[in-house]
């Protein structure tokens, strides 16, 4: 990656260390990110590797490209590619963050959650704000229910946004929402996605063998897998 991007990451490693307040963290990122938003050519090398099949993407979102992860676990930097006319889900986030538009125009719709979140698959959302992000403009991201939004390309050209996220307060998944159906669901990264799909599918075949598989997975002790098994068992088995 280019010198300007390496300097960005190095500066954040230093400046975010020991900072606990999310607004202060976002302000720091806002200051440091401006040179990157002025010249998106720092992405050329990474995008060339992708185009030539030299890199593998393992992100929760299909349009999410991880560019950097802090060795101290303080933050990550991601590129999001918004293709025109492609639908993307309404979703939340596991951490605070700052997004900046690099190219094109991105439409953003923000939502407020009206229910208390106690029902696992239910969510009542209210649209609160609509806006357009253009090159050089930034927007704040907040974790969990405070950061529910929808993004998409604002025209007939691919748009790029750069996202810097802080340390997660919730790991393993993000929440997707279907506002008109008042429902919510979990979106898992490839690391966990196939396992959750397998468990969900097995739950529709309630045999002794199925229960044995659930017991074996549960005994692994992985917190996310244990939580998913309990949710599936309570709902279906």
N, C-alpha and C positions, 0 to 999 in steps of 0.2 A: 504494500500500500504506500501511497505517496508520503513525503515528508510532512506535509501540512496535516494529513490525517493522523500520523504518528504523534505529532506535536499536540494535537487536540486530545488524544487519548492520554498522553503523558501528563498534560496539564490537569485533566480531570482526576487522574489517579492521585495527584498531589492535593488538589483543592477540595475534593469531596471526602477525603480521609477525615474522619472524626466529625463530619457534619451530619446531624440527625434530623434537622428540620427540613421537610420536603420543599417548602417554599424557598428557603435559602439554597437548597440543592438545585432547584429549577432555575433560579436566578443565575447561579454559577454557569450552568450549561448554556443558558441564553447568551451570556457574554462570550463564551468560548466558541460557540458554534458558528458565529457570523461569517468568519472567513471561508468555511466550508460551503455555506449556502451561496456565496458569491461566485464560486467556481466548482461545479460538480465534476470536473474532469479528474478529480482525485479518485473517482470510482472506476476509471477506464481499465486499469489492470485487473481488478476483481471481476468486472463484467465480461472482460475478454476471456478469462478463465472459465466463467460459466458458459459463455457462448460456444467455447471449444470443448465442453464436456470434461473439464479438468477439476471440477469441484462438485461436491455432493451437498445438497441442502437437507437439513434435518430440523426444520422449524415447525411450529404449531400451524402457522399460516402458509399457504402455498406461495404467497407473494412476499414472504419474509426472508431476507438474506442477512444472516448474522455477519457483521464486519469485525466486531471486537468484543471480547469479554474481559472484564477487569480481573487481573490475577488476585486481587484482594476481595473480589466479590462485590465491589462497590457499584458497578454499572455495566451495561452492555450497550453496544451501538448497532443498530440495524437499518438496513435499507428496505423500504417497501416499494414495490412496483405495482402501480395501479393501471391495469390495462383497460382501455375503453370498452364500454358495454359489457363488462364482466361483473356479475353480482358478487358482493362480499357481505358477510353477515354483520349484523349489529352485535357488538361485543364489549366486554369490559377489559380491564387490565389487572395484572398482579402487582403493580408497583406504580410509583410516580414516574413521570417522564416529560420529555419535551420533544415535539415533532417540528420539523422545519421543511418547508417545501423547496425542492431542488429544481424541478422542471415541471412544466405544464400547470394545470390547475386541479385542485382536489376539493371536492365537496365534502363538507363535514356536517353531520346532524348529531346533536347531543340530546340525551334523554335523562329524565329523572325517574327513579323507581318509586312507585307508589305503594307497593305491598311491603310487608315486613321480611320477606325472603324465607319464611319458615317452611313453605311448601317447596320441595326440591325442584320440581319441574314447572313451577308457576312463576310468572313475573308480569306485573302490570306496569307498563312504561308510559311516560308522557313526554312528548317531544318538547324541548325547551329552547332550542336555538339551531339555526341553520346559517352556514357561512361558506365562503370560498377562500382557500389558501392559495396564494400565488408565490412564485419564486422569491425567496428571501424572507417570507413571513413565517412566523412560528405560532405554535399553540401548546398550551399546557395539557398534561395528561395526569389524571388522578387514579389511585387504585380502587378496585372493587366497584361498588355501586356508584361512587362519585365520578367514575370515568367512563360511563357507558356511552358509546357513540357509534356512528356508522360513517365510513369513508368510501369514496369512489372517485374515479377520474371525472373531471368536470367537462371534458370535451371528447373529441375523437382521436386524441393522441395519448400515448402512454405518459403518465405522470410519475414522478419520483419524490419520495419523502424520506428524510433521515430522522430516525427516532433514537433518542438516548433514554434508556430506562434505568432507574435505580434498583437497589437490591429488592427482590420480591418479598411481599408480605404474604403471598400465597403462591405455592409452587405446584407444578404438575399439570395445570390446565388453565384455560381462560373460559369465561362463560359466553356462550352465544345466546342471542335473544331473537324471538319471532314476535314482534310487537302486536301484529294484528291477531295473533292466536293466543296472546298472553302466556307464552311459554318460554322456557329457558332450557339450555342443555350445556353439557361440558364439551369443550374442544380440547383434545389431547394432542401432544406432539407425537411424532412417529415412534419415539421410545416407548410410549405407553399405549398408543392408539390400538395396535393389533391385539394387545392383551385385553383391553376393555371390550373390543368387538367380540373376541372369543368368549368372554364371560357372559356378555349380553346374549349371544347366540345360544350358548349352553343353557342359559336360564329358561329358554323356550322348550328344552328337552329335559324335563324334570325326572331324571332317572337316578338310581343309586350311583352310577358312574359319574354323573354330573356333580352330585354332592361331594364325591371323593375329590374331584378336581378342585372344587371351591375350597374344600378343607386344606388341600395341599398348598394352594396359592395363599390362603389366609395365614398358614403357618410360616410362610416366608417372612412375615412381619413387616412387609413394606407398607408404610402408612397409607399411601394413596390406594393401593390395591385392597387393603383391608377395608377402607372406607367404601370403595366401590362395591365390594362384595356385600357389605352390610346393607347398602342401599338397594342392590338388586334382590337380595334375599327378602328384605322387608316388603318389596313391591311385587315380587313374582313367584318366589319359591315357597 
